[in-house]
């Protein structure tokens, strides 16, 4: 299922988010499990933090509402589905 082109994944977060390293590790682990290459972009701002975004939040939650701490990281299954959607969208090209 891999590809030569990496999938761009954003991890949006508030400054000094303590869960940011765990979010990075989860994305890397899940990408490796499906043979996907990812480029992780970290975006700091007023977001529910941390949130993993590949076109939309991996958990399906809204990114509106401003800065707040999330205690739930996306599951490996949620990340896998989000990466697969992003890979499929990249192969289809712009609509």
N, C-alpha and C positions, 0 to 999 in steps of 0.2 A: 504494500500500500504506500510505500515511500515515494518520494519525488526528489528531483534535483533542486527544486526551488524551495526555500524555507517558507513556512507559514509564519506570518507575523502575528504574535500574540502580545496583547497589552496586559500588563498588570497595573491597574490603577490603584492608588493608595494615598493615604494621608502621610504627612511627614512622620518619620520614625515609627512606622507601623511595625509592631513586633512579629506579625505573622507574614511579613514579606518574604523572608528566607524560605519558610515552609511552602508558600505559594509558588516560588521559583522552583523548588525541588519537586513539587507535585507536577508542574507543567513538564519539566525535563523528564521525569520518570514516566509519565504517561506518553509523551512523544516517543521516547525510546521503545516503549512497549508496542507501538504500532508502526515503528520505523519511519516516523515523521521527523523532518528537520524543522526546528523552530528558531525564530529570532524573537527574543523577548525584549519588548520595549517597556520600560517602567515609566509611568506617568504619575507625577505627584500633584495632588490637588484636593479639592473638596468632594470626595467620593465615599461611598460605602467601602470600607477598606479592610482587607485587600479584595479586589474583584478581578477575576480573570476574564478578559474580553477577547473574543475572536470574531468580531462582527456584532456580538451581543454577549451579555453576561452568561458565563458557562452554567450557572445555576438557574437561569431564567428569570432572575430577579431584576428589578428596575435599578438603574444607576442614578436615579434622581433622588432628591431628598438631602443632598449635601453630605458633609463629612460625618462619618460615624464608624465605630469599630464593628466589624463583623467577626463573630466568633466561629463561623462555619466556613471552612474552605470548601471549594467544590470537590466532589468525590472523583476518584479516578474514572469512574464510568461517565460522569458529567463532562469531565475534561476530554475523555476519548471522543464522545459524541460531538463536542464543540470543535475539536481539532478535525474530525472527519468532515463536519459541515464546512469548515473553512477551507479545507483541501478541495472539497467538491466544488465550492463556489469559485475558487481560483481556477479550476480546470474549465468551468463553464464560461468564465470571463464575465465582463460587465453586462448587465441586462439592458 
